[in-house]
Amino acid sequence: MTFSTMYKTIQLKSIFNLFLLTIFISVTVYVTNNEKRFETAMPILRNLAPTKFEISNLKISPMSSYDETQYEQRLALLSDYRQVIKKIFVEARQVKRFTQTLFQDSPSKRSELEDDFSRHVVPFNDLIYNIKTLGDVIIKESEKELAQLGEIVQKQIHELQNPKNCKTARKLICDSGKTCGTGCSFHHFAYCLFVALGTNRTMIWGSTISNSLEGIKEVFLPLSETCQKVDEVGVVNWHSDRSSNPTPDNVPVIKVAAKLQDTSFKPFTIPADLKERVVKLHNDPNVWWIGQIMRYLFRGQPWVMEIVQDIKEKFQIKQPYASIHVRRTDKVSLHLAPAHELSDYMDHVTEWFNDYERFHARKVPRKVYIASDDQTVIEEAIAKFPNYEFAHYWLGKKHKSSTTTSRKSLDGLLAIVCDVILLSEGDYFVGTYSSNVGTLVKQLMDSRKDALFSAHSLDLDMRYGSLKAERSCKPLFEAIADHAPGDASEISLKTGDQIEYFPTKQDFSYKVFGKNRRTGESGLFPLHKTKQVLVTAPYPGYNFTLG
């Protein structure tokens, strides 16, 4: 029986059975296509094999028990397992999106399908739970080295930002030249630091930076302790290495303005000498590297961190806790993103706490840090979810960041900064990546750990900055299977095609939007038929070798 014939015999209600078959095929293909590692893999696979469907009792020998050669082999093998698990996890979410889209006008039919699947195979939530559990075990294997690598990167950024001789150091002045929200501004600032790292320059705030984000110098640590000012007279406006008239490397001081240019050194590129290492340690090296840039920029002054600590003590915030960011006001009123009910966020929080208690076999206080630009959301949460303990920045006084105007004040900036720090330090985050604050939180989480299973967006997939920024900062995907368009909204794919991915244009279902570089076509395509491409760049002057 051919696969196409087999597919035609499967009823729609058995779509999840097909998904289970996909899992089995994925793992089988992986093992059989890696014959050289087969003998090494089998003992580990046997150790990983659970004695029952629950895999909470999964154990792996610590990395410290291996010599250097065994350690590298083990790390490479676990990296491959991580990629397989990620693919399965992404496909599981695609299946869920597909069923939600298919039955969006008939919730009862969707419920019937899920009930049927639960009775005859396994509850869908159990399936996701076991995928996450296996993935978390592998993630924990490399978390120590990932943290060490992050510290090395932070140290080397600090060294570039603190030259011994400021007068002779080449410099980059960052000044957005416009005003926008905190999340938007920091994505622009990070773009400046990408360019500064790539061109081996010390980044300095421009003279009008406070006009773009009031309070930035008061709230955050300085970019440099040794090189903070420069004469802006005669400064050259930077033109990227990919422009028709690139700025020479020997220009002493350059200025990066509001318009983001296409350059070799930008979001969704990583240092060439870093790729081999980080790909073994993290599910999304691109977001990890963006996170390292954001982590350096988003360092609060000591007095700010004291306020964060006061909030933790006031609400007795400690791990484990979940966090949610509910964006309303301008994002919704300007039709930049659809509104989501508070229950949409809390459904995922509830599922995460259930899984946590199931894995650890104990009950925990259900603490949630909630941030919103709408004060009534916090009041609604406290009223509707009495079994949860909510912490928030709003301390019984008027919520100063509830309007787009007050959000740009010093008090508004302080509120958002405290929110972002506490949101990103949570064990599980639910938000929307249509919001720049939501993507900032995820990037900061990924700078410290592999957050594949630690965050969820109710709308878009991970992106970078605004729609304008997306034009020059797009993730790149490669087709791993042919695809024939199902309707006029889709594009065709051939294996090997490179697709520029536009997260802000996805249709909120199982399909995403992109442009096929080979055909020039733009439209929807199924994400599971592609893989993300890691684009490297020759960031100079860095040695990421671990000691």
Salt bridges, closest charged atoms under 4 A:
GLU54 OE2 - ARG358 NH2 2.84
GLU72 OE1 - ARG277 NH1 3.05
GLU72 OE1 - LYS280 NZ 3.85
ASP80 OD2 - ARG37 NH1 2.02
GLU91 OE2 - LYS87 NZ 2.60
GLU112 OE2 - LYS13 NZ 2.37
ASP116 OD1 - ARG119 NH2 3.57
ASP116 OD1 - HIS120 NE2 3.20
ASP126 OD1 - ARG358 NH1 2.85
GLU141 OE1 - ARG74 NH2 3.64
GLU145 OE2 - ARG277 NE 2.65
GLU151 OE2 - ARG295 NH2 2.50
GLU225 OE2 - HIS158 NE2 3.90
GLU232 OE1 - LYS255 NZ 3.95
ASP262 OD1 - ARG242 NH1 3.17
ASP262 OD1 - LYS266 NZ 2.58
ASP330 OD1 - ARG327 NH2 2.84
ASP330 OD1 - ARG407 NH1 3.37
ASP344 OD2 - HIS340 ND1 3.82
GLU357 OE1 - LYS363 NZ 3.50
GLU357 OE1 - ARG366 NH2 3.02
ASP373 OD2 - ARG327 NE 2.98
ASP373 OD2 - ARG407 NH2 3.53
GLU380 OE2 - LYS384 NZ 3.10
GLU389 OE1 - LYS367 NZ 2.58
ASP411 OD2 - LYS400 NZ 3.94
GLU425 OE1 - LYS312 NZ 2.71
ASP446 OD1 - HIS282 NE2 2.94
ASP446 OD2 - LYS442 NZ 2.43
ASP450 OD2 - ARG82 NE 3.78
ASP461 OD1 - ARG97 NH2 3.33
GLU490 OE1 - HIS483 NE2 2.71
GLU490 OE2 - LYS511 NZ 3.31
ASP497 OD1 - ARG518 NE 2.69
GLU500 OE1 - LYS474 NZ 3.84
GLU500 OE2 - ARG517 NE 3.02
